[in-house]
Amino acid sequence: MRFAPLWARAEPPVLTWYPDASGSFATYEPGGPTAADNPFFHPLGTNGRACVSCHQPADGWTITPAHVEARFKASHGQDPLFRPIDGAVCPNADVSTPAAMRRAYGLLLSKGLIRMPMPIPPDAEFSVVKVDDPYGCTKLAGPKRGVLSVYRRPLPATNLRFESEIMWDGREASLQSQAISAAIGHEQASGVPPAKTLDAVVRFESGLWSAQVSDGRAGSLRELGAGGGPIDLSRQDFYLGINDSLGNDPIQRAFTLEVFNIYQPWLGLKAKPFAEQRAAIARGEEIFNQRAFFMAGLAGLQSRGRDQMATGFCTTCHDTPNVGNRSVAGTIDIGTADASRRTPDLPLFTLRCDWGEFRGQTFETDDPGRALITGKCADISTFKVPVLRNLAAHPPYFHDGSAATLMDVVNFYDLRFGMGFTEQEKSDLVAFLQTL
C-alpha cells in the first residue's frame, strides 16, 4: 500500500524538540498538536500503565535506561512502568524492599528491557533441551511444552508508516492487533478495548514522525541542502517492497543500494562553520551506502547454516529509502543473540532441531526470536530490521540492548562481517548514524 504524505494535509503542523546526547531531535505532527485526551496517554487496563509508559516522547517514543532510572528514583519504584508482570525479571520476583526492587527491575533499569513470556509453538520443529535462566522464570513442561522468558527493548511508537514488520519477531498483523496485545498483556486490561479507542491510538501513532534535527558539532541538519529532520522524513515515499533487492517491488521500481541521500550536498564541504563534522557525516552516509563486505549464512536472506558467500552492503538489509529498515516483511539473524555474545544477566536456551532441513543440529541463543512464533528452525534468532531514524534518541541498541552506543553497533558489525573499518571510517559512520 502506498501512503499519501501527511505533510500535504491542511492542518497546522506541530514540531516538538527534545535534547539528546548528540544534539536534539524533534517529533513532527502534521495533523496538529498532540491530543492530551488521546487514549495513548491514558490507562487502558488495571495496573495504571498507558501506552506512553513504555513509549516516552523524550526517549524517541520508547524508553532509555537513564530516564528509567530517573523515574525509579523519583517514584521510589512506584511509577506504573515498574510492574512485576513484565517490568521485573519474573512476575514473582521479590519487590518487598528498595534493594529487592532494584534487583527485580534490574534489566529494565540497566538496558530498558521488558520481559516477554513466549510459549513454545505446539508444532515446533525444535525441542528446548537446556535452559540457563538466571531468574528461573522459564517454565517448561517438557522439551516441546512451556513458556520461555525473553527480554526485549520496546520499539519506538513513531515513524510507524515505514514498518514492514510489527514487533521484533513480526508477530503482530497490524497496529490494531498490537494495541490489543499491549492493552491486555502489558496494561493488564480485562478485555479488548473498544474499537474507537484502538482506532484513536493507531491514528495518533501513525501521525508521528521523529528524527534528529541538530548535531552538537554539525549544527542544523537541514542547512546547505541537507535533508535531515522529521519534516523531510514525512515527505519520503513508502510502500512495501519500495526498494526490494529480490525484485518484489509491486511498482517495479529499480532496486538501488544508494538508500540514503540526506547528506550528499555535504560531501567534500569546506564552507564554515561546521565544515569538518558535516563532511564526516556525508562520508559516513557514503560508507553506509557503498562499503561492500562478504555475508555468509545470513538466515532470513540466505539459507541458515550453509557456507554461502555473497557480497553485501549495509543497504542490502537496510533498504528503505532514507529510512533504513527492510522494505519487505521478513526477519534476519545477524548474530545479536548468539551464545558468544550472551551476558550473565540474560538467559541462554539450547534448541535441538528434531526434523526438517536442520534435523540433529543444535543452536544456543539468548532469544529464539521469530522461531517462537513460527516454530521453524530456519527462524531461530531472527528479528526485524528496525527503522534507523531517530537513533541517537534511544540507546541502547539491538533487541536485547546489548550495544550501549552507536560505536558499539559499528564495532559489532565490523567484527561480525570482517568489514575492516579504519578508526576514521568508524567515526564517520557514527557521525552519520547519530544524525538520522
N, C-alpha and C positions, 0 to 999 in steps of 0.2 A: 504494500500500500504506500502511495506517495502522500506525504504530509504537506499541506499548504503552509508556507512560512507564516508564523504567528505575527511577525512584525508588520504584516500587511493590514492588520486589523486597525480599526479607527480609535480604539480606546487609548487614553494617555498611558504611555509606558512608565514603569517604575524600575529604578536601578538602585539596589541597596548594596553598599560597600561594607566589607569586613576586612580587618587586618589578618595576615597570616605570616609565617616565618620568612617568606620570600618577598613580601610586599603587601599587596592587597588583592582580593578577588571580589567579584560582585555577582549578585543574582539579578537577573533581568526578568521582569514580569510584564510582558507586553499587554496582557489583558487587564491591567490595572493593579492597584495596591492589594497586598495580602489581606484577605478577609479574615478578621480575627475570630469570626464565628464559624469558620470552616471546621468540619469535624476532624480534620487533620490535627488540629491543636487541642482537641478535647477527648477525654477518655471514651473509648467505645466498649470497654469491658469493666471488670470488677476490681482491678488492682491499682487504679489511679494512673495508669500509663495512657499516653496518647501516641499517635504516630511520631510526633515531634520529640518524644522522649529519647528515641534512638536515631532521629533524623533532625539534628540541630542546624538551623540556618548558618550559624557562625562556624560550624565544623564542616562546611561544604555539604550540608544536608545528610551527614552521617554522625559519627561520634569520634572523638580523638582522646587518647589516654590523658593528655594534660587537662582537658576540660572535664573528663570523667572524674579525675582525681579532685578537681576543684568542687564538683558537685557533691562528691562523697564527704569532703571536709565541711562544706557549708551546711549540709543537711544531716551530718553525723550518720550517714548511710541510710537516711530515710527517704531520699529522693525516689520517685517512682521507678527510675531506672534500675534501682537496686532491689530486685525481686528475686527470690530463690528459684522460681520456676525456670529461668534461663539465664539470669544475670550471674548467679552463683555457679561454681564448677559442678554442683549437683544440687537438686532441689532439697535434699536432706542435709546439706552442709550446715555446720554449726554457725549460727549468727547471733549467739547469745551475748557476746561481748564485742566491744570495738575491735579488739585484736582478732577475734574469730571472724568477724565480718570482713576484715581486710583480707584474711586468708581465703574466705569463701568467694569473695568477689575479685580474687587476685588476677585472673585472666582479663576480666573487664577493665580493671584499673591499669594493668600494665600494657595491654595490647588492644583494648577495645573489642574483645571477643564475646560473643553471645553463644551460649550452649544450644545446640540443635540436636534433639533426640530423633534419630533416624532409624526406622525399622529395617531389618534385612528383607528385601523383596522375597515373597514366597517362592518365586520361580528363579531365584538367583543361580547363576552358573557357578558361583563360588561358595565356599564354606569359610567361616571365620574360625581359624584353628588356634589362634593365640591372641590374647589381649593383654597389653601392658598399659593399664589405666591408672594414673597416679591418684585418681579421685574415686575409683571404684564405682563409677556411675554408668558403666556399660553393663547392661543386663542381658545375659544370654540364657536361653532355654535349650541350647544345643547349637551346633555349628551353623545351622541354617535358620535359626529362630532366635529372635531377640531384638533389642534396641541398642544401637551404638550411640554414644555421646561424642559429637564432634563440635568443634569450636570455630566460629567464623566471624569475619567482620561484617557489620551491616553495610549494605551497598548504598551509595548516595541516592536520595529521592529527588534528583534533579537531572536534567538532560535526558529524561526518560524517552523522549521521542526518537532517540537513536538506538534504543535497545533492540537487539535481536534475540536475546535470551533474558528471562526474568529469574533472578536468584542465581547464586554461584553455580548451582547444579542444573539450572534451567528447568526446574520442576513445575513452575507456575505457567499456566497457559495464557494468562492475561494479567493486567494490573488489577482488575476487579478480583480475580481469584487470589492474587497476592494480598490484597487488602483484607479479604475474608480470613485467610490463613493467619495474618498478623493479628487481627482482632481476636480470633479465638485462641491462638497459640501464645502470643506474647502479651496481649492485654486481658486474657482470660475472660473473654465475653461468653455469655451463657448461650449465645446462638448467633446466627448470621445477622449482621447489621442490616437495616432497611436498604433497599436498592437506592433510594435517593441519597442516603448517607454515603454509600460506596461510590456513587457517581460523583458526588461533590469532592471526595478525596481524590479520585482519579483525575478529575478536571483540574484540580489545584496542582497536583504533582506534574501533570502533563504540560502545565504552563510555566514551568520554571526552567531557566537557562542560567548556568553558572560557569564562570571562567575567570582566570587571572586577568586583572586589569592593569596592574602596575608591578614593577620589579624594583627592589631596593637599589639595584645597581644599573638598571636599564631605563628606569623611568616609565612613562606611559607606554603601553604595548600596542598603541594604535597610531603612533606618530610615524612620519616619513613613509607612509604607505603600508605599514604593518596592519594585520587584521586580528589582533588579539582582542580579548574581552567577550562578554556574552551576547552583545548585540549582533556582532558579525556571526557568532556561532548560531544564533537563532535564524539566520538567513541561509544557513547551509542546507542544501537539498539532501534528502534522505529517503530511501525506500529499501526494503530488504533485497539484498543482492546488488546494491548500487555499484560495488567495486569488487565483485567476487572473482577470485583468481581461477575458480573451477568452471567459470562460464555459465553460472546460473542467474545472471542478471536478466530479469524479465524484459527489460527495455533494450538489452543487447548493447549497452554502453561498453566501450573498450576498457578492459582492466588496465590499471596503471599502478606502478609502485610508488609514484610520486604522490603520496597520500596527503602530506602536509605542504601547504604553500603560504602559511600565515606570515612567515618572516623572510621570504625570498627577497623583498626590497632591501633588507638589511645586509645581504651578503657583500662582503668587502667594504662595508660602510666605514668612512673616515670622518664624516662630519661630526663635530662636537655638539652637545655633550653626549655622554654615554656611548660613544662610538665603539669602544673596545668590548663592552659587555653585549651590546646589540649585535655586533659581528659574531661573537661567540654563540649567541642564541641561534643566529642564522646558520652557523656551521653545524650546530647540534641538530637542527632540523634536517640539514643535508645528510648528515651521518645516518639519522633515523631512516631516511628515505632510501639511501643508496648503499650502505655498507652491506656487503654480501658475506655470508657465512654458511657453513655446512650444517644441515639438520639431519638427524638420524633417528628413526623410530619415534617420531613425534606423534603420539597417539591422538587421534582426532583429525590429523592431517595425513598421517601415514599409518601403516599397519603397525600395531604395537609389537615390540619385541623383534621385529625384523631389522636386519642390518642394512637399512636403506640409507643412502646418502643423497641429499638433494641440496641445491643452492637455495638459500632462503634469505629473507630480509626482515627487518622489524615489521615492515608493512605487509609481509605475507599474511600474518595473522591480524595485525592492527590495520585493517584495510579501509575502514570507513573514512571518507574524505574529511580531513580537518577535525576528526573526532577521535579516531584511533581504536575503536572497538572492532570486533569482527562484524562484517555487514550481513552475514548469514547465520542462521541458527547452527549451533554446534559447540561442543566443549573440547578442550585440548589439555593434554598433560605436558607441561613444560618442566616438571620435576620439582615443583614447590612443595609437594607433600612427600617427597622421598624420605626413606628412613635415615639417610645420611644427613638430612637437614633437621631431623626431629630434635626438639629440645625437651628436657625433662618435665616441663610444665604442660606438655601435650601427650595424649595417648599415642600408642603405636599398635596398629592392627596388622596381623598376618592373615592374608587371604590365600586360600588354595583354590585354584580353578579345577572343577570336577568334570567338566565336559566341554565340548566345543573346541575351537581352534587352540585354546591355551590350556587344554587339559594337562594336569600334572604340574603346572607352573605355580609358583608362589610369589606374592607381592607383599612388601611391607610398606605401610603408609600411615601417616598421621590423620588422613581423611580420605576415605574411598571415593569422595566426590560423587559424580553422576552415577556411578555404579550402584549407589544406594537407592537410585530411582529406577534404573533400567534392569538391574541385576546382571548386567553384562560385564564380563572380564575386560572387554575392549574399552570400557568406560572407567576403569579403576583410576582414581586420582585425576580425572579430567574435570576442568572448571571452565566457566565462561571467560571470554576475553573482555575485561571491563572497559568502559568509556575512560579515555585518558584525560579528558578536560577537567580542570579544577584540581589537579593532583596535589598541588602544594598545600591545599586547604585541609587535607585529611590523611596525614600519616597515622599509623604505619600502613604498609602495603602488602599485597597478596591476600589470599583468602584467610590466612591464619595470622596476619600481622607480623610475619617473620622478617620483613625488611623495614627497619626503623626509619630509613631515609631514602631519598631518591638515589643517592650514591650507592646505597646498599642494593637497590634494584639493579642499577647498571652493573655493579660488581657481580651480582648473581648471574646475569645474562652473559657477561664476559667469560666467567668461569664455565658456565653450563654449556656454552656453544663454542668456546675457544675463539672468541672474536678478536682477541689480540689488540684491544684498545690501548692507546697510549694514555698517559695521565691527562694530557691536554684534551684528547677526544672524550674521555670520561667527563671531564669538567664541562666541555661544550654540550654534551648530551644532557647533563643535569641542568645546565643553564636553560636549555630548550624545554625540557620536561616541566620545570617549575614555572614556566610562563604559560602553560596550557590552561 
